[in-house]
């Protein structure tokens, strides 16, 4: 039986020389790989007490929705600014070159609800840290951050040291 890591394609020198891009589309394009990835994420949550799954746009949706469905939990989308139709709360964060803002609906999380945040990748940790701040702004508690991949060389886990962080596959580089 293959591991999740075996379904992920590594592309050297993309987007620039010296970087190895970890491509999850090869996993998504294989039914066995996708099922294995989702099953591993569900297994990581088996003993976690939570009420809601939230995922960041867009690959957090790809992995978060099937996990929420399988575990019979609601799913909350964390979107780029200006994409949600109802009243929102927003959080800005820094990118390598500039900044970005994400939002969630103001009524999506009630005080005291326990939230699992899911994304495909932890790199620097900026996006998921901003998502956690949104959850907390609404009175929710982030009980776990779950990622399919982790790029250890970018030190995102250090930024998220106050949270329970888990990744299914870890890579040493960037």
C-alpha positions as CSV (number, residue, x, y, z in Angstrom):
1,X,0.0,0.0,0.0
2,X,1.3,3.5,-0.9
3,X,1.7,6.3,1.6
4,X,0.3,9.8,1.1
5,X,3.8,11.1,0.4
6,X,4.1,8.7,-2.6
7,X,1.1,10.4,-4.3
8,X,2.7,13.9,-4.0
9,X,4.7,15.0,-7.0
10,X,7.9,16.9,-6.3
11,X,8.9,19.4,-8.9
12,X,12.5,20.8,-8.6
13,X,13.3,24.4,-9.3
14,X,9.7,25.7,-9.3
15,X,8.8,28.5,-8.9
16,X,12.4,29.4,-8.8
17,X,15.8,27.6,-8.7
18,X,16.5,25.7,-5.5
19,X,12.9,25.3,-4.5
20,X,11.2,21.9,-4.7
21,X,7.5,22.4,-5.2
22,X,5.3,19.8,-3.6
23,X,2.3,19.3,-5.9
24,X,-0.9,17.9,-4.4
25,X,-2.7,17.8,-7.7
26,X,-1.1,14.4,-8.4
27,X,-2.7,13.1,-5.2
28,X,-6.1,14.8,-6.1
29,X,-6.1,13.1,-9.5
30,X,-5.8,9.6,-8.1
31,X,-8.8,8.3,-6.3
32,X,-6.8,6.0,-4.0
33,X,-4.4,8.9,-3.1
34,X,-7.3,11.3,-2.4
35,X,-9.1,8.7,-0.3
36,X,-5.9,7.9,1.7
37,X,-5.2,11.6,2.4
38,X,-8.8,12.2,3.6
39,X,-8.7,9.0,5.7
40,X,-5.4,10.0,7.3
41,X,-6.8,13.4,8.2
42,X,-9.9,11.8,9.7
43,X,-7.7,9.5,11.7
44,X,-5.7,12.5,13.1
45,X,-9.0,13.8,14.5
46,X,-10.4,10.6,16.0
47,X,-9.8,11.7,19.6
48,X,-10.3,15.4,19.2
49,X,-13.4,17.0,20.7
50,X,-14.6,19.6,18.2
51,X,-17.8,21.2,16.8
52,X,-16.8,22.7,13.5
53,X,-14.3,22.2,10.7
54,X,-13.1,25.5,9.0
55,X,-10.9,25.5,6.0
56,X,-9.0,28.3,4.2
57,X,-9.5,29.1,0.5
58,X,-9.1,27.2,-1.6
59,X,-7.3,23.9,-0.9
60,X,-8.5,24.0,2.7
61,X,-11.9,23.5,1.2
62,X,-10.8,20.5,-0.8
63,X,-9.6,18.7,2.3
64,X,-11.8,20.2,4.9
65,X,-15.2,19.5,3.4
66,X,-14.8,15.7,3.0
67,X,-13.4,15.5,6.6
68,X,-16.4,17.5,7.9
69,X,-18.8,15.4,5.9
70,X,-17.3,12.1,7.1
71,X,-17.3,13.2,10.7
72,X,-20.8,14.8,10.5
73,X,-19.6,18.3,11.3
74,X,-20.4,21.7,9.7
75,X,-17.9,23.3,7.5
76,X,-17.0,27.0,7.6
77,X,-15.2,28.6,4.7
78,X,-12.5,31.1,5.4
79,X,-12.4,33.2,2.2
80,X,-10.4,36.0,0.6
81,X,-11.8,39.4,1.4
82,X,-14.9,40.4,-0.5
83,X,-16.1,36.9,-1.4
84,X,-18.7,36.3,1.3
85,X,-22.2,37.7,0.9
86,X,-23.2,38.3,4.6
87,X,-21.7,40.3,7.4
88,X,-18.1,39.2,8.0
89,X,-15.1,39.7,10.3
90,X,-11.7,40.1,8.7
91,X,-8.1,39.6,9.5
92,X,-5.1,40.8,7.5
93,X,-1.7,39.1,7.5
94,X,1.7,39.5,5.9
95,X,2.8,37.7,2.8
96,X,6.3,37.4,1.5
97,X,5.6,40.4,-0.8
98,X,2.7,42.4,0.6
99,X,-0.3,41.4,2.6
100,X,-3.7,39.7,2.3
101,X,-7.0,39.7,4.1
102,X,-9.3,36.8,4.9
103,X,-12.9,36.7,6.2
104,X,-15.5,34.5,7.7
105,X,-19.2,35.2,8.2
106,X,-19.8,36.8,11.6
107,X,-22.5,34.3,12.5
108,X,-20.5,31.2,11.5
109,X,-19.0,30.5,14.9
110,X,-20.7,30.9,18.3
111,X,-18.8,31.6,21.5
112,X,-17.4,28.4,23.1
113,X,-17.5,26.3,19.9
114,X,-14.4,24.2,19.3
115,X,-12.9,24.5,15.8
116,X,-10.5,22.4,13.8
117,X,-8.7,24.4,11.1
118,X,-7.7,22.5,7.9
119,X,-5.5,23.5,5.0
120,X,-3.4,21.6,2.5
121,X,0.0,23.2,3.6
122,X,1.7,24.8,6.5
123,X,4.6,26.9,5.2
124,X,5.2,30.2,7.1
125,X,1.9,29.8,9.1
126,X,0.6,33.3,8.3
127,X,-2.7,32.3,6.7
128,X,-3.8,29.8,9.3
129,X,-2.7,32.1,12.1
130,X,-5.0,34.8,10.7
131,X,-7.8,32.2,10.4
132,X,-7.3,31.3,14.1
133,X,-7.6,34.9,15.0
134,X,-10.9,35.1,13.2
135,X,-12.2,32.1,15.1
136,X,-11.0,33.6,18.4
137,X,-12.5,37.0,17.5
138,X,-15.9,35.3,17.3
139,X,-15.4,33.5,20.7
140,X,-14.5,30.1,19.3
141,X,-11.6,28.0,20.4
142,X,-9.1,26.5,17.9
143,X,-8.5,22.9,19.2
144,X,-6.4,21.6,16.3
145,X,-4.7,22.8,13.1
146,X,-4.4,20.0,10.6
147,X,-2.4,20.1,7.3
148,X,-1.8,17.5,4.6
149,X,1.8,18.9,4.1
150,X,4.4,20.7,6.2
151,X,7.4,22.5,4.9
152,X,9.6,22.5,8.0
153,X,12.2,24.8,6.6
154,X,9.8,27.7,6.6
155,X,9.2,27.5,10.4
156,X,5.4,27.8,10.3
157,X,5.1,25.5,13.3
158,X,7.1,28.0,15.4
159,X,4.6,30.8,14.6
160,X,1.8,28.5,15.7
161,X,3.4,27.2,18.8
162,X,0.4,28.1,21.0
163,X,-1.8,25.6,19.0
164,X,-2.0,21.9,18.5
165,X,-0.5,21.5,15.0
166,X,-0.4,18.3,13.0
167,X,0.6,17.4,9.5
168,X,0.2,14.2,7.6
169,X,3.4,14.5,5.6
170,X,6.5,16.6,6.5
171,X,9.3,17.8,4.3
172,X,12.6,19.2,5.7
173,X,13.1,21.9,3.1
174,X,11.2,24.9,1.9
